[in-house]
Amino acid sequence: MLEGKTMKGYHVAVVGATGLVGRTMLAVLEERNFPVATLRPIASGRSAGTSVPFRGALHPVIEISDEAFAGVDIALFSAGGDTAKRWAPSATARGAVVIDNSSAFRMDGDVPLIVPEVNAAALIDTAPRIIANPNCSTIQMVVALEPLRARYGIHRIVVCTYQAVSGAGKKGVDQLQTELEGRNASVRAFAHPIAGNALPHIASFERDGFTTEERKMIDETRKIFGDQGIMVSPTCVRIPVVTSHSEAVHVELENPFALEDIRSILENAPGVIVIDDPEATAYPLASTATGRDEVFVGRLRRDPSIDNGLIMWVVSDNLRKGAATNAVQIAELWHALRQKEEVATEV
C-alpha cells in the first residue's frame, strides 16, 4: 500500500464499468466523494477502448487482465460470478481489497457479507481480501427488518418480491422496451415476454422448486443476521418496471409489539424512510425510490393470521442501494477502519 492513502485517496478499479451497475458505481463514488486518487475502469475486451465519465473527465476502459490490477487498492466488481471467480483472487493477490457484487463468494465462510446498516461489525480488518455485496432483494429487506429484529427478534419471514427488469441487466431493460414498442426482442433476458406479465421465475430453478434467487434470500438473510434459525420463505417475481424492487414482507416477531412503536423504530432507523398514510394513498412506489439510496417502508399493519405478525411494503432502487451504493458504503467502512488502524499504529 502506498503512503498517505487516507489523505490523497486510493487507486480504485471498477470491474464491469460499462454495465448498468458499474456505471452506477461510478456515479455513486462521485456523489459520495469517495477518496479516489486514480480510477481504473475495467471491462471485457468488447468494451475496451471505450470511455466512461467520472468527475468531469472521460476515463478509458481497459481490458481485464492480471496486470490490470497492479497497484489497485480497492476493486469494485460488478461483472458476474464467473468473472469474479476468475479475477477477484488475482486482484487480492496484488494487494487489493475486492468488493464483489456477484453471488460467487457470498456464502463462503471466510468472506464477510455486508450491509452496513445491519452488520458493519462483520468487517473486522482491512487486509487484502474479498468482501461480498448481498443480493439486491436481500439488502432492502434486511435494512427494513434489522431495527425490528434488534428490538423484538424475528422468528419467520415470508416475502414476495416484485423485481424490476434492470435486475437482469441491460438485456432485461432492452427486452421490456422492445416489447413495449410492439416488437419481438431478438435477445431475451426472460423465459417469456415481460411486458404485461408477472413472471414467478428469477434465475434458475432448483430441484426443490425454489429458484436460485429465492435461495439467495434464504441463505443470505441468515448469514447477514447471524442466525441460522430464522425461517425465510420467499417467492421472487419479475415485473415490467425498469428500476426499483418492491417487496411484500410478512414477518413473525418473537415478542409482542405495539404498531406505533414499530413505526417509531423504523422512522429512526438508518437508511429507512417511512411513507405510510393510507388515507392520503401515500405508500412507497418504485418511481419514488428510483434514484434514491434509502429503503422505503409503508403499508404497516398487523397480520391477523398469526401472533406477533407484521406486514410491510418495502421498496428500494435495485441499482443503487441494492448494488452500487451498498458496495460503495462497504468501501467507506473499509476506509474508516483503515484510518482507525493507522491511528492505532501511530499511537
C-alpha atoms as a printed R data frame, in Angstrom:
    type eleno elety resid chain resno       x       y       z
1   ATOM     1    CA   MET     A     1   0.000   0.000   0.000
2   ATOM     2    CA   LEU     A     2   1.222   3.489  -0.821
3   ATOM     3    CA   GLU     A     3   1.826   6.039   1.912
4   ATOM     4    CA   GLY     A     4  -0.699   8.761   2.626
5   ATOM     5    CA   LYS     A     5  -3.707   6.950   1.141
6   ATOM     6    CA   THR     A     6  -6.124   8.285   3.739
7   ATOM     7    CA   MET     A     7  -5.233  11.844   2.698
8   ATOM     8    CA   LYS     A     8  -4.707  11.532  -1.061
9   ATOM     9    CA   GLY     A     9  -7.127   8.764  -1.855
10  ATOM    10    CA   TYR     A    10  -6.984   5.265  -3.260
11  ATOM    11    CA   HIS     A    11  -6.323   3.649  -6.606
12  ATOM    12    CA   VAL     A    12  -9.785   2.308  -7.402
13  ATOM    13    CA   ALA     A    13 -10.779  -0.170 -10.111
14  ATOM    14    CA   VAL     A    14 -14.360  -0.747 -11.218
15  ATOM    15    CA   VAL     A    15 -14.759  -4.096 -12.978
16  ATOM    16    CA   GLY     A    16 -17.771  -4.157 -15.269
17  ATOM    17    CA   ALA     A    17 -17.573  -0.384 -15.537
18  ATOM    18    CA   THR     A    18 -19.703  -0.178 -18.690
19  ATOM    19    CA   GLY     A    19 -22.673  -2.142 -17.301
20  ATOM    20    CA   LEU     A    20 -25.757  -0.760 -15.548
21  ATOM    21    CA   VAL     A    21 -24.403  -1.361 -12.053
22  ATOM    22    CA   GLY     A    22 -20.838  -0.443 -12.983
23  ATOM    23    CA   ARG     A    23 -21.880   2.943 -14.305
24  ATOM    24    CA   THR     A    24 -23.995   3.458 -11.207
25  ATOM    25    CA   MET     A    25 -20.969   2.617  -9.045
26  ATOM    26    CA   LEU     A    26 -19.008   5.366 -10.790
27  ATOM    27    CA   ALA     A    27 -21.838   7.832 -10.177
28  ATOM    28    CA   VAL     A    28 -22.130   6.874  -6.500
29  ATOM    29    CA   LEU     A    29 -18.360   7.093  -5.939
30  ATOM    30    CA   GLU     A    30 -18.530  10.626  -7.312
31  ATOM    31    CA   GLU     A    31 -21.695  11.642  -5.454
32  ATOM    32    CA   ARG     A    32 -20.395  10.421  -2.097
33  ATOM    33    CA   ASN     A    33 -16.941  11.926  -2.716
34  ATOM    34    CA   PHE     A    34 -15.140   8.688  -2.005
35  ATOM    35    CA   PRO     A    35 -11.360   9.350  -1.852
36  ATOM    36    CA   VAL     A    36 -10.400   8.196  -5.353
37  ATOM    37    CA   ALA     A    37  -6.858   9.188  -6.334
38  ATOM    38    CA   THR     A    38  -6.970   7.343  -9.639
39  ATOM    39    CA   LEU     A    39  -9.772   5.473 -11.372
40  ATOM    40    CA   ARG     A    40  -9.272   2.371 -13.496
41  ATOM    41    CA   PRO     A    41 -12.419   1.279 -15.367
42  ATOM    42    CA   ILE     A    42 -12.124  -2.373 -16.377
43  ATOM    43    CA   ALA     A    43 -14.352  -4.478 -18.606
44  ATOM    44    CA   SER     A    44 -14.268  -7.263 -21.161
45  ATOM    45    CA   GLY     A    45 -12.445  -6.962 -24.448
46  ATOM    46    CA   ARG     A    46 -15.707  -5.897 -26.125
47  ATOM    47    CA   SER     A    47 -15.742  -2.645 -24.146
48  ATOM    48    CA   ALA     A    48 -12.004  -1.993 -24.036
49  ATOM    49    CA   GLY     A    49 -11.154   1.300 -25.701
50  ATOM    50    CA   THR     A    50 -14.456   2.969 -24.865
51  ATOM    51    CA   SER     A    51 -14.643   5.606 -22.131
52  ATOM    52    CA   VAL     A    52 -16.735   6.257 -19.031
53  ATOM    53    CA   PRO     A    53 -17.312   9.606 -17.301
54  ATOM    54    CA   PHE     A    54 -16.053  10.332 -13.790
55  ATOM    55    CA   ARG     A    55 -15.583  13.715 -12.102
56  ATOM    56    CA   GLY     A    56 -15.911  15.698 -15.291
57  ATOM    57    CA   ALA     A    57 -13.465  13.653 -17.362
58  ATOM    58    CA   LEU     A    58 -13.623  10.626 -19.629
59  ATOM    59    CA   HIS     A    59 -11.635   7.615 -18.480
60  ATOM    60    CA   PRO     A    60 -10.592   4.914 -20.968
61  ATOM    61    CA   VAL     A    61 -11.808   1.399 -20.257
62  ATOM    62    CA   ILE     A    62  -9.100  -1.264 -20.193
63  ATOM    63    CA   GLU     A    63  -9.490  -4.982 -20.776
64  ATOM    64    CA   ILE     A    64  -9.466  -7.187 -17.715
65  ATOM    65    CA   SER     A    65  -6.180  -8.982 -17.081
66  ATOM    66    CA   ASP     A    66  -3.828  -9.803 -14.228
67  ATOM    67    CA   GLU     A    67  -1.840  -6.677 -14.997
68  ATOM    68    CA   ALA     A    68  -4.961  -4.509 -14.842
69  ATOM    69    CA   PHE     A    69  -4.954  -4.862 -11.034
70  ATOM    70    CA   ALA     A    70  -1.358  -3.797 -10.494
71  ATOM    71    CA   GLY     A    71  -1.262  -1.020  -7.891
72  ATOM    72    CA   VAL     A    72  -5.011  -1.147  -7.245
73  ATOM    73    CA   ASP     A    73  -6.112  -0.619  -3.621
74  ATOM    74    CA   ILE     A    74  -9.867  -1.254  -3.980
75  ATOM    75    CA   ALA     A    75 -11.602  -3.164  -6.779
76  ATOM    76    CA   LEU     A    76 -15.373  -2.939  -7.076
77  ATOM    77    CA   PHE     A    77 -16.599  -5.922  -9.102
78  ATOM    78    CA   SER     A    78 -19.909  -5.953 -10.961
79  ATOM    79    CA   ALA     A    79 -19.315  -8.317 -13.847
80  ATOM    80    CA   GLY     A    80 -20.979 -11.578 -12.839
81  ATOM    81    CA   GLY     A    81 -19.971 -14.623 -10.845
82  ATOM    82    CA   ASP     A    82 -17.730 -16.267 -13.413
83  ATOM    83    CA   THR     A    83 -15.681 -13.088 -13.842
84  ATOM    84    CA   ALA     A    84 -15.434 -12.652 -10.080
85  ATOM    85    CA   LYS     A    85 -14.251 -16.226  -9.546
86  ATOM    86    CA   ARG     A    86 -11.613 -15.846 -12.251
87  ATOM    87    CA   TRP     A    87 -10.268 -12.382 -11.444
88  ATOM    88    CA   ALA     A    88 -11.031 -11.477  -7.813
89  ATOM    89    CA   PRO     A    89  -8.228 -13.725  -6.486
90  ATOM    90    CA   SER     A    90  -5.875 -12.057  -8.963
91  ATOM    91    CA   ALA     A    91  -6.806  -8.639  -7.579
92  ATOM    92    CA   THR     A    92  -6.315  -9.667  -3.951
93  ATOM    93    CA   ALA     A    93  -3.014 -11.348  -4.772
94  ATOM    94    CA   ARG     A    94  -1.817  -7.953  -5.990
95  ATOM    95    CA   GLY     A    95  -2.812  -6.262  -2.752
96  ATOM    96    CA   ALA     A    96  -6.326  -5.032  -3.486
97  ATOM    97    CA   VAL     A    97  -9.433  -5.458  -1.406
98  ATOM    98    CA   VAL     A    98 -12.280  -6.708  -3.608
99  ATOM    99    CA   ILE     A    99 -15.910  -5.763  -3.054
100 ATOM   100    CA   ASP     A   100 -17.877  -8.156  -5.238
101 ATOM   101    CA   ASN     A   101 -21.475  -7.658  -6.315
102 ATOM   102    CA   SER     A   102 -21.977 -11.204  -7.639
103 ATOM   103    CA   SER     A   103 -23.107 -14.286  -5.733
104 ATOM   104    CA   ALA     A   104 -19.757 -16.027  -6.249
105 ATOM   105    CA   PHE     A   105 -18.405 -15.647  -2.709
106 ATOM   106    CA   ARG     A   106 -21.428 -14.696  -0.606
107 ATOM   107    CA   MET     A   107 -21.778 -17.991   1.194
108 ATOM   108    CA   ASP     A   108 -18.047 -18.574   1.634
109 ATOM   109    CA   GLY     A   109 -17.422 -18.835   5.360
110 ATOM   110    CA   ASP     A   110 -14.269 -16.735   5.087
111 ATOM   111    CA   VAL     A   111 -15.953 -13.906   3.158
112 ATOM   112    CA   PRO     A   112 -17.935 -11.262   5.048
113 ATOM   113    CA   LEU     A   113 -21.359 -10.474   3.573
114 ATOM   114    CA   ILE     A   114 -22.034  -6.867   4.472
115 ATOM   115    CA   VAL     A   115 -24.984  -4.496   4.655
116 ATOM   116    CA   PRO     A   116 -23.538  -1.503   6.525
117 ATOM   117    CA   GLU     A   117 -26.770  -0.571   8.314
118 ATOM   118    CA   VAL     A   118 -27.100  -4.145   9.582
119 ATOM   119    CA   ASN     A   119 -23.759  -5.882  10.216
120 ATOM   120    CA   ALA     A   120 -20.916  -3.421   9.764
121 ATOM   121    CA   ALA     A   121 -19.139  -5.148  12.668
122 ATOM   122    CA   ALA     A   122 -18.604  -8.208  10.458
123 ATOM   123    CA   LEU     A   123 -15.883  -6.254   8.649
124 ATOM   124    CA   ILE     A   124 -13.067  -6.699  11.133
125 ATOM   125    CA   ASP     A   125  -9.863  -5.813   9.258
126 ATOM   126    CA   THR     A   126  -8.562  -4.245   6.051
127 ATOM   127    CA   ALA     A   127  -6.255  -6.992   4.819
128 ATOM   128    CA   PRO     A   128  -6.428  -7.695   1.070
129 ATOM   129    CA   ARG     A   129  -9.456  -9.916   0.802
130 ATOM   130    CA   ILE     A   130 -12.851 -10.385  -0.803
131 ATOM   131    CA   ILE     A   131 -15.935  -8.747   0.686
132 ATOM   132    CA   ALA     A   132 -19.317  -9.766  -0.696
133 ATOM   133    CA   ASN     A   133 -22.190  -7.447  -1.551
134 ATOM   134    CA   PRO     A   134 -25.533  -9.230  -0.950
135 ATOM   135    CA   ASN     A   135 -28.347  -9.776  -3.419
136 ATOM   136    CA   CYS     A   136 -30.401  -6.665  -4.166
137 ATOM   137    CA   SER     A   137 -33.683  -8.093  -2.866
138 ATOM   138    CA   THR     A   138 -31.995  -9.290   0.322
139 ATOM   139    CA   ILE     A   139 -30.352  -5.934   1.022
140 ATOM   140    CA   GLN     A   140 -33.526  -3.865   1.124
141 ATOM   141    CA   MET     A   141 -35.381  -6.435   3.206
142 ATOM   142    CA   VAL     A   142 -32.736  -6.757   5.907
143 ATOM   143    CA   VAL     A   143 -32.297  -2.966   6.144
144 ATOM   144    CA   ALA     A   144 -36.018  -2.678   6.901
145 ATOM   145    CA   LEU     A   145 -36.086  -5.646   9.283
146 ATOM   146    CA   GLU     A   146 -32.867  -5.147  11.262
147 ATOM   147    CA   PRO     A   147 -34.196  -2.478  13.671
148 ATOM   148    CA   LEU     A   148 -37.219  -4.695  14.383
149 ATOM   149    CA   ARG     A   149 -35.055  -7.787  14.807
150 ATOM   150    CA   ALA     A   150 -32.856  -5.906  17.271
151 ATOM   151    CA   ARG     A   151 -35.879  -4.880  19.338
152 ATOM   152    CA   TYR     A   152 -38.281  -7.830  19.102
153 ATOM   153    CA   GLY     A   153 -36.410 -10.739  17.492
154 ATOM   154    CA   ILE     A   154 -37.592 -12.451  14.310
155 ATOM   155    CA   HIS     A   155 -38.919 -15.991  14.046
156 ATOM   156    CA   ARG     A   156 -40.130 -16.194  10.449
157 ATOM   157    CA   ILE     A   157 -40.169 -14.111   7.251
158 ATOM   158    CA   VAL     A   158 -42.482 -14.690   4.294
159 ATOM   159    CA   VAL     A   159 -41.611 -12.385   1.411
160 ATOM   160    CA   CYS     A   160 -42.898 -11.892  -2.128
161 ATOM   161    CA   THR     A   161 -40.696  -9.714  -4.318
162 ATOM   162    CA   TYR     A   162 -41.709  -7.723  -7.386
163 ATOM   163    CA   GLN     A   163 -38.406  -7.107  -9.121
164 ATOM   164    CA   ALA     A   164 -37.518  -4.626 -11.845
165 ATOM   165    CA   VAL     A   165 -36.112  -5.740 -15.187
166 ATOM   166    CA   SER     A   166 -32.864  -3.833 -14.602
167 ATOM   167    CA   GLY     A   167 -32.034  -6.572 -12.122
168 ATOM   168    CA   ALA     A   168 -31.336  -8.697 -15.207
169 ATOM   169    CA   GLY     A   169 -29.026  -6.050 -16.644
170 ATOM   170    CA   LYS     A   170 -29.218  -4.219 -19.941
171 ATOM   171    CA   LYS     A   171 -30.728  -7.258 -21.664
172 ATOM   172    CA   GLY     A   172 -33.690  -7.109 -19.303
173 ATOM   173    CA   VAL     A   173 -34.258  -3.409 -19.878
174 ATOM   174    CA   ASP     A   174 -33.892  -3.830 -23.649
175 ATOM   175    CA   GLN     A   175 -36.379  -6.708 -23.752
176 ATOM   176    CA   LEU     A   176 -39.033  -4.699 -21.920
177 ATOM   177    CA   GLN     A   177 -38.524  -1.591 -24.040
178 ATOM   178    CA   THR     A   178 -38.616  -3.608 -27.263
179 ATOM   179    CA   GLU     A   179 -41.841  -5.338 -26.264
180 ATOM   180    CA   LEU     A   180 -43.462  -2.059 -25.196
181 ATOM   181    CA   GLU     A   181 -42.714  -0.800 -28.712
182 ATOM   182    CA   GLY     A   182 -44.672  -3.741 -30.085
183 ATOM   183    CA   ARG     A   183 -41.673  -5.640 -31.398
184 ATOM   184    CA   ASN     A   184 -40.298  -9.073 -30.568
185 ATOM   185    CA   ALA     A   185 -36.998  -8.958 -28.691
186 ATOM   186    CA   SER     A   186 -34.224 -10.668 -30.640
187 ATOM   187    CA   VAL     A   187 -32.228 -11.166 -27.430
188 ATOM   188    CA   ARG     A   188 -34.337 -12.196 -24.457
189 ATOM   189    CA   ALA     A   189 -33.391 -11.988 -20.799
190 ATOM   190    CA   PHE     A   190 -36.532 -13.803 -19.653
191 ATOM   191    CA   ALA     A   191 -38.223 -17.088 -20.492
192 ATOM   192    CA   HIS     A   192 -41.436 -15.313 -21.529
193 ATOM   193    CA   PRO     A   193 -42.473 -11.831 -22.645
194 ATOM   194    CA   ILE     A   194 -42.197  -9.402 -19.723
195 ATOM   195    CA   ALA     A   195 -44.429  -6.573 -20.966
196 ATOM   196    CA   GLY     A   196 -47.866  -7.074 -19.454
197 ATOM   197    CA   ASN     A   197 -46.628 -10.033 -17.429
198 ATOM   198    CA   ALA     A   198 -45.520 -11.013 -13.943
199 ATOM   199    CA   LEU     A   199 -43.024 -13.858 -14.131
200 ATOM   200    CA   PRO     A   200 -42.647 -16.007 -10.974
201 ATOM   201    CA   HIS     A   201 -39.228 -17.056 -12.179
202 ATOM   202    CA   ILE     A   202 -35.933 -15.252 -11.482
203 ATOM   203    CA   ALA     A   203 -32.701 -17.131 -12.220
204 ATOM   204    CA   SER     A   204 -32.769 -20.931 -12.450
205 ATOM   205    CA   PHE     A   205 -34.972 -23.488 -10.710
206 ATOM   206    CA   GLU     A   206 -33.550 -25.857  -8.136
207 ATOM   207    CA   ARG     A   207 -34.724 -29.419  -7.507
208 ATOM   208    CA   ASP     A   208 -36.912 -28.351  -4.578
209 ATOM   209    CA   GLY     A   209 -38.855 -25.908  -6.766
210 ATOM   210    CA   PHE     A   210 -37.255 -22.743  -5.418
211 ATOM   211    CA   THR     A   211 -35.212 -20.557  -7.734
212 ATOM   212    CA   THR     A   212 -31.620 -19.633  -7.042
213 ATOM   213    CA   GLU     A   213 -32.802 -16.040  -6.460
214 ATOM   214    CA   GLU     A   214 -35.104 -17.285  -3.722
215 ATOM   215    CA   ARG     A   215 -32.355 -19.453  -2.260
216 ATOM   216    CA   LYS     A   216 -30.124 -16.366  -2.039
217 ATOM   217    CA   MET     A   217 -32.738 -14.590   0.055
218 ATOM   218    CA   ILE     A   218 -32.930 -17.529   2.457
219 ATOM   219    CA   ASP     A   219 -29.214 -18.136   2.895
220 ATOM   220    CA   GLU     A   220 -28.034 -14.522   2.769
221 ATOM   221    CA   THR     A   221 -30.614 -13.293   5.275
222 ATOM   222    CA   ARG     A   222 -29.475 -15.907   7.782
223 ATOM   223    CA   LYS     A   223 -25.796 -15.091   7.254
224 ATOM   224    CA   ILE     A   224 -26.262 -11.321   7.498
225 ATOM   225    CA   PHE     A   225 -28.360 -11.615  10.654
226 ATOM   226    CA   GLY     A   226 -26.012 -14.256  12.062
227 ATOM   227    CA   ASP     A   227 -28.964 -16.518  12.827
228 ATOM   228    CA   GLN     A   228 -29.415 -19.828  11.036
229 ATOM   229    CA   GLY     A   229 -32.665 -20.400  12.903
230 ATOM   230    CA   ILE     A   230 -34.653 -17.654  11.149
231 ATOM   231    CA   MET     A   231 -37.165 -19.211   8.766
232 ATOM   232    CA   VAL     A   232 -37.376 -17.452   5.399
233 ATOM   233    CA   SER     A   233 -39.921 -18.301   2.705
234 ATOM   234    CA   PRO     A   234 -39.555 -16.212  -0.486
235 ATOM   235    CA   THR     A   235 -41.262 -16.040  -3.862
236 ATOM   236    CA   CYS     A   236 -39.435 -13.825  -6.367
237 ATOM   237    CA   VAL     A   237 -41.353 -12.302  -9.269
238 ATOM   238    CA   ARG     A   238 -40.135 -10.229 -12.225
239 ATOM   239    CA   ILE     A   239 -42.458  -7.388 -13.255
240 ATOM   240    CA   PRO     A   240 -42.390  -4.842 -16.128
241 ATOM   241    CA   VAL     A   241 -40.835  -1.988 -14.139
242 ATOM   242    CA   VAL     A   242 -37.432  -0.665 -15.202
243 ATOM   243    CA   THR     A   243 -35.906   0.224 -11.822
244 ATOM   244    CA   SER     A   244 -36.606  -0.429  -8.121
245 ATOM   245    CA   HIS     A   245 -37.718  -3.631  -6.463
246 ATOM   246    CA   SER     A   246 -40.834  -3.862  -4.304
247 ATOM   247    CA   GLU     A   247 -41.483  -6.448  -1.612
248 ATOM   248    CA   ALA     A   248 -44.443  -7.592   0.464
249 ATOM   249    CA   VAL     A   249 -42.835  -8.718   3.717
250 ATOM   250    CA   HIS     A   250 -44.757 -10.742   6.313
251 ATOM   251    CA   VAL     A   251 -42.704 -11.132   9.468
252 ATOM   252    CA   GLU     A   252 -43.425 -13.085  12.631
253 ATOM   253    CA   LEU     A   253 -41.664 -11.348  15.502
254 ATOM   254    CA   GLU     A   254 -40.630 -13.249  18.603
255 ATOM   255    CA   ASN     A   255 -42.212 -10.793  21.035
256 ATOM   256    CA   PRO     A   256 -45.403  -8.718  21.204
257 ATOM   257    CA   PHE     A   257 -45.298  -5.206  19.782
258 ATOM   258    CA   ALA     A   258 -47.306  -2.021  19.529
259 ATOM   259    CA   LEU     A   259 -47.784  -0.834  15.964
260 ATOM   260    CA   GLU     A   260 -46.966   2.760  16.897
261 ATOM   261    CA   ASP     A   261 -43.642   1.563  18.323
262 ATOM   262    CA   ILE     A   262 -42.872  -0.257  15.068
263 ATOM   263    CA   ARG     A   263 -43.475   2.951  13.167
264 ATOM   264    CA   SER     A   264 -41.282   4.975  15.521
265 ATOM   265    CA   ILE     A   265 -38.440   2.444  15.351
266 ATOM   266    CA   LEU     A   266 -38.484   2.458  11.551
267 ATOM   267    CA   GLU     A   267 -38.707   6.246  11.344
268 ATOM   268    CA   ASN     A   268 -35.485   6.440  13.351
269 ATOM   269    CA   ALA     A   269 -33.667   3.602  11.608
270 ATOM   270    CA   PRO     A   270 -30.603   4.382   9.476
271 ATOM   271    CA   GLY     A   271 -31.267   4.248   5.754
272 ATOM   272    CA   VAL     A   272 -35.054   3.893   6.138
273 ATOM   273    CA   ILE     A   273 -37.815   6.295   5.131
274 ATOM   274    CA   VAL     A   274 -41.387   5.571   6.224
275 ATOM   275    CA   ILE     A   275 -44.200   6.552   3.843
276 ATOM   276    CA   ASP     A   276 -47.390   5.265   5.396
277 ATOM   277    CA   ASP     A   277 -50.565   7.335   5.125
278 ATOM   278    CA   PRO     A   278 -53.295   5.138   3.645
279 ATOM   279    CA   GLU     A   279 -55.952   7.862   3.766
280 ATOM   280    CA   ALA     A   280 -53.783  10.019   1.521
281 ATOM   281    CA   THR     A   281 -52.863   6.982  -0.622
282 ATOM   282    CA   ALA     A   282 -49.251   7.544   0.421
283 ATOM   283    CA   TYR     A   283 -47.024   4.465   0.361
284 ATOM   284    CA   PRO     A   284 -43.676   3.566  -1.227
285 ATOM   285    CA   LEU     A   285 -43.585   3.363  -5.016
286 ATOM   286    CA   ALA     A   286 -40.903   2.198  -7.416
287 ATOM   287    CA   SER     A   287 -40.978   5.641  -9.005
288 ATOM   288    CA   THR     A   288 -40.383   7.222  -5.588
289 ATOM   289    CA   ALA     A   289 -37.394   5.025  -4.799
290 ATOM   290    CA   THR     A   290 -35.662   5.258  -8.178
291 ATOM   291    CA   GLY     A   291 -32.533   7.368  -7.941
292 ATOM   292    CA   ARG     A   292 -32.530   7.248  -4.144
293 ATOM   293    CA   ASP     A   293 -30.317   5.341  -1.727
294 ATOM   294    CA   GLU     A   294 -32.839   4.815   1.074
295 ATOM   295    CA   VAL     A   295 -35.130   1.869   1.719
296 ATOM   296    CA   PHE     A   296 -38.765   2.981   1.752
297 ATOM   297    CA   VAL     A   297 -41.276   1.271   4.040
298 ATOM   298    CA   GLY     A   298 -45.060   1.563   4.262
299 ATOM   299    CA   ARG     A   299 -48.410  -0.303   4.478
300 ATOM   300    CA   LEU     A   300 -47.552  -1.135   8.096
301 ATOM   301    CA   ARG     A   301 -50.228  -3.334   9.644
302 ATOM   302    CA   ARG     A   302 -50.733  -6.289  11.912
303 ATOM   303    CA   ASP     A   303 -51.034  -9.729  10.404
304 ATOM   304    CA   PRO     A   304 -54.265 -11.084  11.953
305 ATOM   305    CA   SER     A   305 -53.433 -14.650  10.957
306 ATOM   306    CA   ILE     A   306 -50.565 -15.105  13.423
307 ATOM   307    CA   ASP     A   307 -49.395 -13.911  16.831
308 ATOM   308    CA   ASN     A   308 -46.816 -11.118  16.690
309 ATOM   309    CA   GLY     A   309 -47.320 -10.857  12.943
310 ATOM   310    CA   LEU     A   310 -46.441  -7.699  10.988
311 ATOM   311    CA   ILE     A   311 -46.900  -6.874   7.299
312 ATOM   312    CA   MET     A   312 -44.952  -4.186   5.463
313 ATOM   313    CA   TRP     A   313 -44.284  -2.980   1.921
314 ATOM   314    CA   VAL     A   314 -40.604  -2.340   1.167
315 ATOM   315    CA   VAL     A   315 -39.220  -0.567  -1.923
316 ATOM   316    CA   SER     A   316 -35.681   0.354  -2.952
317 ATOM   317    CA   ASP     A   317 -33.624   1.195  -6.040
318 ATOM   318    CA   ASN     A   318 -32.009  -2.113  -7.006
319 ATOM   319    CA   LEU     A   319 -29.172  -0.472  -8.952
320 ATOM   320    CA   ARG     A   320 -28.250   1.867  -6.099
321 ATOM   321    CA   LYS     A   321 -28.890   0.556  -2.567
322 ATOM   322    CA   GLY     A   322 -29.414  -2.925  -3.966
323 ATOM   323    CA   ALA     A   323 -25.996  -2.934  -5.618
324 ATOM   324    CA   ALA     A   324 -23.774   0.099  -6.288
325 ATOM   325    CA   THR     A   325 -24.476   2.217  -3.212
326 ATOM   326    CA   ASN     A   326 -24.162  -0.698  -0.820
327 ATOM   327    CA   ALA     A   327 -20.808  -1.580  -2.402
328 ATOM   328    CA   VAL     A   328 -19.537   1.984  -2.018
329 ATOM   329    CA   GLN     A   329 -20.794   2.061   1.575
330 ATOM   330    CA   ILE     A   330 -18.721  -1.081   2.203
331 ATOM   331    CA   ALA     A   331 -15.721   0.731   0.721
332 ATOM   332    CA   GLU     A   332 -16.417   3.622   3.097
333 ATOM   333    CA   LEU     A   333 -16.484   1.201   6.031
334 ATOM   334    CA   TRP     A   334 -13.158  -0.246   4.895
335 ATOM   335    CA   HIS     A   335 -11.700   3.265   4.572
336 ATOM   336    CA   ALA     A   336 -12.869   4.251   8.070
337 ATOM   337    CA   LEU     A   337 -11.494   1.022   9.544
338 ATOM   338    CA   ARG     A   338  -8.155   1.597   7.823
339 ATOM   339    CA   GLN     A   339  -7.939   5.089   9.275
340 ATOM   340    CA   LYS     A   340  -8.512   3.661  12.761
341 ATOM   341    CA   GLU     A   341  -5.807   1.065  12.196
342 ATOM   342    CA   GLU     A   342  -3.367   3.770  11.124
343 ATOM   343    CA   VAL     A   343  -4.146   5.893  14.181
344 ATOM   344    CA   ALA     A   344  -3.669   2.859  16.436
345 ATOM   345    CA   THR     A   345  -0.326   2.121  14.760
346 ATOM   346    CA   GLU     A   346   0.842   5.705  15.235
347 ATOM   347    CA   VAL     A   347  -0.073   5.608  18.925
